[in-house]
Amino acid sequence: MAKIPIKGTLEVICGSMFSGKTEELIRRVRRSEIAHSKTIIIKHKVDDRMSIEYVHSHNGDRVKAIALDNPLDIHLFITDEVKTVAIDETQFFGPSIIPVILELLDKGKRIIIAGLDLDFRGQPFGSMPVLMALADSVTKLNAICIGCGNTAHYSQRLINGKAARYDDPLVLIGMQDYYEARCRDCYFIDKNGWNQTQPLNG
């Protein structure tokens, strides 16, 4: 009797900046390694905030990672022995990462991804919405709003202390120097010359 293939699982960790996404990714990676599941960690080359060789969390934790810019290259590091594939800052990879992940799921791999669900404009970010829809589980984390202390799920981009314009470049790598976590009430965007004290939904 033919062996029934066992498909993999897709776990998505999402939220705003400073919500603990990478910290949660690292926690799951370490649990996977304790269970003797061979694991590789992938990150995008554009994310070089601290070092290109590691995935870093804001609490100072880190794990060794493989930095790529083409998601198709993930296949170069997948062997039969690899059981778990973790991908940080998934939003930076283009839509071609979706079929790569689906193929890995067909091969029985456990996939853990972390990424921003919304960009600085407050819009769904890249392929994350599709991956969230395809996921077996979605963990949405929140940060603390720097403005009022309430729950935050927006990433506020600041340029010289002022809200970024809606038509600014989508990707701007940075941490506290460019971004703050904000709640819906405290989040602002300069959309086509709107007053920067006016909320996007105002």
PyMOL commands that set and color helices and strands:
alter all, ss='L'
color gray80, all
select helices_A, chain A and resi 21-34+71-77+90-92+97-106+128-134
alter helices_A, ss='H'
color red, helices_A
select strands_A, chain A and resi 9-15+39-44+54-56+62-64+66-68+84-87+110-116+137-141+143-144+151-152+154-159+162-163+179-182
alter strands_A, ss='S'
color yellow, strands_A
deselect
rebuild
show_as cartoon
